[in-house]
Amino acid sequence: MPRTLVYFAALALSVFSSFASAQGAAPPPGQPSQEVAGTTDEALTKAVYSALNADPNYYYRHVNVRVDKGVATLSGTVDSSAAIYRARAIAGKVPGVTRVVTNHLKIDTQLRR
């Protein structure tokens, strides 16, 4: 009788594990998930681009965004230092972004036209 109970417990655990992995649960400890991190960084990059381009006060079409493990790096050109500060604030508010690097942004006053 105890052997049957152990068998059913193992079977239940196996079924539960299969169900949890099919539902998108995290990988077992010690096994990194490369696909999840890449997809997340791509999604964050798109979200930061969208947030910057939705800003009604500044023009961010010349700004490039790269997200790596939640760190958003902004590069390119903007028209003022105020635009840099605003870009940092906008990118920092995107859920999932842990830090924003803006030291690669340059000011080009010709963009003000």
N, C-alpha and C positions, 0 to 999 in steps of 0.2 A: 503493500500500500504506500509507504513513503516514497518508493521509487517512482510510482505513478504521479505523485504530487510534485516531485522535482521535475519530472518530464513536462508536466503541464505548465509549471512555473517558467521553465526555460522556453517553452513554446510561446507563452504569452509575452515574455520579454522580447523574443525575436520578432514577433508580430508588431509589438509596440515600437521597437527600434525601426523597423521598416516603414511603419506609418509616419513616424516622426521625421525620418529623412526624406520621405516623399513630400512632406509638408513644408520643406525648406528650413528645417532646423539646422543649427550650427553643426559643423563637422565634429567628429570625436576629438577630444583633447590630443594635442600633439600633431594634428593634421591640419595645416593651414589651407584655407580656401582661396585659391588664386583667382578664380572666376568672380567671386563675390566682391573682392577688393577692386578688381579692374572695372567691373560694372558700376560699382559705387562711385569710383573716381570719375568715370565718364558721365554718370548722371549728375554728379556735383558740378562738373565743368559746365554742362549744359544749363544747369540751374543758375550758376553764377553769371554766365553769358546773358541769360534771359533777364535776370534781375538788373544787371548793368544797363542793358538795352531798353529796359522799361522805365528808367529814370528820366523824368521830364526836364530836368535842369541841366544835365551834362550830356555830352556826346561821347560815347565810349566805343565807337565803331573801330577805332584804331588800337584797342586794347585786346591783348591775347591773354587767355586764361589757361592755366595748367593746374590740375589738382592731383596731388600725390599723397595718399594716405591721409586725406582730410586737410592738407595744407594747400591753400590756394595761392598760386604765384601769378601776379599780374604783371605784364610787360607791355611795351608799346609806348604810345604817346597820348597825352591829354593836353588840354589847353591851359591848365592852371594848377597851382598847388592845392587849391580848394577841391578840384576834381579828383586829385589823388586821395585826399582825406575822405571824400564822399565815396569813392570806389572802394576804399578799405572798409568803410562802414557798411556799405551795401553787401559786399562779399561776406563780411563777417556775420551778417544776419541770416545767411542761407543755412538752413539746418543741415548739420553734418560737417560744415567747415569748422575746423578747430583753430586755424591760424591763417592770417593773410599776410603775404609778403608783397610789398609794393616798391621795393628799392630798384626794380627794373623799369619802372615807369619814368618816362622823360616828359618834360614840358616843351611843347611846341606852340608858340603863340600864333603861328600861321593858321592853326585850326579854328581860331575864333571867328574867322570871316563868315 
